[in-house]
Amino acid sequence: MQFVAQSIAARARAASAALTLTPTETKNAILRNLAVRIESGTERLHAANEADLAEARRNGLPESKLRRLALSAAAVQQMADGLRQVADLPDPVGQVTRDLRMPSGLHVRKVRSPIGVILMIYEARANVTIDAFALCFKSGNACILKGGREAAQSNQALLSMAVASLAEHGAPIDSVQLITSSDREEMKALLCLSEQIDLVIPRGGHELIRFVHEHSRIPMVQHFQGVCHIFVDATADVPKAIDICVSAKTSAPAACNAVETLLVHTDIARQFVPTLADRMAHAGVELRGDATVCRLAPNAVPAADEDWGREFLDLIVAVRIVAGIDEAIAHVRRYGSNHTDAILSRDEANQRRFIEQVQSSCTLVNCSTRFNDGYQLGLGAEIGISTSKIHAYGPMGLEELTTQRYVVVGDGQCR
Amino acid sequence: MQFVAQSIAARARAASAALTLTPTETKNAILRNLAVRIESGTERLHAANEADLAEARRNGLPESKLRRLALSAAAVQQMADGLRQVADLPDPVGQVTRDLRMPSGLHVRKVRSPIGVILMIYEARANVTIDAFALCFKSGNACILKGGREAAQSNQALLSMAVASLAEHGAPIDSVQLITSSDREEMKALLCLSEQIDLVIPRGGHELIRFVHEHSRIPMVQHFQGVCHIFVDATADVPKAIDICVSAKTSAPAACNAVETLLVHTDIARQFVPTLADRMAHAGVELRGDATVCRLAPNAVPAADEDWGREFLDLIVAVRIVAGIDEAIAHVRRYGSNHTDAILSRDEANQRRFIEQVQSSCTLVNCSTRFNDGYQLGLGAEIGISTSKIHAYGPMGLEELTTQRYVVVGDGQCR
């Protein structure tokens, strides 16, 4: 399928102007309408997804990628439920975040407004198509979605449902556009259109992020990898720490907020590591340890240099013994990805130091890294987790998809 | 003067790590100390500024640029006063912007934190050097300042005072570094160091913004030109509207928030334009009008096509008659720069429409565009006015120089 960057961007820009005038009730009705369409169109979605899966198998995609590509009945229901949840959330557009009466007599307000046109580039999962549309649309933005080539038919089926819902309520159908082609030159052309597109959100691995970083002239908020650390301090509550570390690795090994490296204080290592190794082994997790860890845990294998700072996305965890909090902080600063890092400690001074010096998008104390998630942190829904410090850092929900501008009302003031 | 991008960026990164631990009182003491140094070093500053001016005259700089380059006694005092004002403002670092107890038992806070390392690129004015340092430093960021070549000696004198204040209080002297060289290749190298530098803020004209836009791999918040519009609606209060339009052009013609184009409703044109033309002529302002304006105001000259959307930065204003609010909004959307636009109207429906459809960083009703300014909008101080919708839109003060990250405290929660 061919695409022409200029015309896609121009259509999105026109839709975005119309969206600033679309009332909240209309936006919510469209989201609920789409939920019904998805529920009643399950068979069509499964057929499209089966076609994607068959093609992927022909192309020899690995089993882990096939799993991410498959749209189960539960996943389809989750998309519909997610749409209703977003419809239930308050509309961020028009929210007043600052309200001042100035000595000049001016009434100054800071008001949330749509960003405009958002280009989202992501990989295989088709549910992202619906999540991204729902959040961008509810926050008044037109979106251009570039999904993974593998999910082309699933995405196309979902898109046609979204377009039908928009049309039924008289909203601009170009509020969402899908790019299924993987023509790199066209993609580069699109990434140069900073007059028409206000924000690009790449969500994925090294190669995708690097491509966008290199070619984009559009402001970017990246959702990059989560190289998440847990530091187990000398004063950690050992049974709780074991539970946290095991569940942070095993409850969703391929999630970006799963832990990848454990840093264990040397004073607690003898007590902690053997039990940890045992529990991890039972959960089918491979331990890659430094020399001390390998001595304390016979089932551990020696970690290679490149295992530090690596996002395994699998049942593998790297474990290293550190002399204290300073070494732990230095390790996180060097190898972390600004995503999610936790300290397990009963020492309040150490908790504070970790929070102050580890500047990841979410720094946690005495709980699992898996809590860095829009629902768990009270955002209601998220489009992904930003590892960019600019604009939005951490889970990006509806508010993070808006900008804030000043609206000032006077009665003749000059200056 | 040669500079080596890598080493400058690495020193800034190291300083930024230390700054996350610098207490508010120390930061404030350094800002006040620098105010005193500037006051007592006025002679040294004037000597440096004289050297810059002499060089600029030798190079044939136009009078308007020489005026911007000159550091008057009042300007020096303003820098010292500005430093004390920033010291008096609350420290944004550590401010809690969201505070939730989740059903999981987690205590979730969103906390303001420094961005890290900020590269600021600006043009001739030396006072920006002090403003930028004060705001970046107070918000916990290390900054790299690239000032205009013309102001090299003035900037160097100011920098050495800032470094002395940092050193006196044991803060990292690399919290602020100045680049006086204009080596474009080195600048491009610096703009590629997205691992070390978190944000670039270019503040200036077309050429500067384009250069940074083209070469930067670092997230950018741009402070671009202000092509500011005032729409005089049919129901405007004419005497007030005249005062607002004249002062918005004349009170600081070279300011980015000065008005550049007036759009006048056709129904009020006969009543409004002749008086406007008269008052503007008295103030020495050249009117460039469309055909109708030229008929109504004999002193107006015909506007050229390129006068619409042009930032004159001078005693010149373009005036156009429009058929109504839709044409006015369309004009602003086409020619505006997302900076500042105002409507003068007694019709509340039209006020609302203008606010909703003109999405500039500051949209004003019944007052001058000159109020889009950090002090006037209650920010206390500003580093400039962002025309980027991402991260910060409008005046950038201390809060806008921070990021917000999540700090989550639990007592053993797994997920």
Interface residues (C-beta under 8 A of the other chain):
Chain A: A17 T20 L21 R98 L100 M102 S104 L106 V108 S113 P114 I115 G116 S194 D198 L199 H213 E214 R217 P219 M220 V221 D237 K240 D243 I244 S247 A248 S251 R333 Q351 I355 E356 Q357 Q359 S360 S361 C362 T363 L364 V365 N366 C367 S368 R370 F371 N372 Q376 L377 G378 S388 K389 I390 H391 Y393 G394 P395 T403 Q404 R405 Y406 V407 V408 V409 G410 D411 G412 Q413 C414 R415
Chain B: A17 T20 L21 R98 L100 M102 S104 L106 V108 S113 P114 I115 G116 S194 D198 L199 H213 E214 R217 P219 M220 V221 D237 K240 D243 I244 S247 A248 S251 R333 Q351 I355 E356 Q357 Q359 S360 S361 C362 T363 L364 V365 N366 C367 S368 R370 F371 N372 Q376 L377 G378 S388 K389 I390 H391 Y393 G394 P395 T403 Q404 R405 Y406 V407 V408 V409 G410 D411 G412 Q413 C414 R415
